[in-house]
Amino acid sequence: MVVSTGKKNKNDKIAGMKIIKLSQEAIDLAAEVIKKGGLVVFPSDTVYGLMVDPTNQSAADKLLGFKNRWHGKAISMAVLNKKMAEDYVKLSVSGENIYTNLLPGPFTVISQGRHKVAKGIEAENGTLGIRIPDNKNIMNLVKTVGGPVTATSANLSGKTSHYSVGSFLKTLSKKKTQMIDLIVDAGKLPKNLPSTVIDTTEPELKVLRRGDLITTGAKNLISKSEKETGRVAGFILKKTIQTLPQPLPLTGQGVLKPIVFLLTGDLGCGKTVFARAVGKALGIRERITSPTFVIFNQYQIPLNLPLTRETYAINNFFAF
């Protein structure tokens, strides 16, 4: 398949394959290619991924052939929401809890499949990994396609993931390069780990692959370093903001309560690191001191901002 955008792109140098910068036009074009059975390289919230229609057998075969991946090892896919996920998997109680509390986010949730996808997408035991990425570009792509897309990393089986198109292309033979129909280039991605893979098919959750966020349950996130604590803080803050009503009620038309995080634990467990990470995310420039030995700390915040979920959080955040 050869796709033409009608425009010349300085990065478009490979015959038979188009490389286009990330834009709404690129997303629309990627959706068109995927619906026609093509293979698209697309940026995700973690690494560059390989996107095809998982219900199209020829597209699935092309993907598996590209990755040198044997049938029986599952290929994860991205969906818009829990409702779309349930068209393709059966959710256990623990799976329901993960969807409710941790998604959208950098997690792949393995559930029992309903066998509605092409052969080779589900694992040999009939399970299927689902992602709801916290990424507007992928969500826009899924919405434009009108169904799920695969969400496997853009690398050959057993090889490392890629954070740039250039790095990815350097690993490919001419034959592999010719199998790609379109690359959507978003530049160099932040070096986040691939998603954390959680198996919810057994009574006890199992983490099969560790990503940037680790969980032992639908309401638990684990940190073993200051960097991981910062990621956890950012994730929890974003989830909290997303629970606020939108649009927010205006003065006199409703009451919104302050956002309060209760931090508890021994000295050195990470309470200050957590508070600083939240403060940084809210735009606070002052150095945040330890919340352990004080009742109340006040910090300068941006002024004269429009009323949104994010600015409400900035003006109504307390950490004790």
Protein Blocks (a to p, Z undefined) as FASTA:
>chain_A
ZZdehiacfklmbghiacddddfklmmmmmmmmmnopacddddfkbccddddfkbmklmm
mmmmmnopaehiacddddfblmlmmmmbccdfklmmmmmmmpgcjddcddddehlacehj
acfkopacdddddbfklmmmmmmnopacdfbdcddehiacdfbfklmmmmpcfklmmmpm
bdcdebjadfddddddddfkbmbdcdfbdcfbdcfbfkbccdfbfklmmmmmmmmmmmmm
mmpccddddehiaccdddddddeddehilmmmmmmmmmmmnopabdcddfklpcbdcddd
dehiacdfklmmmmmcccZZ
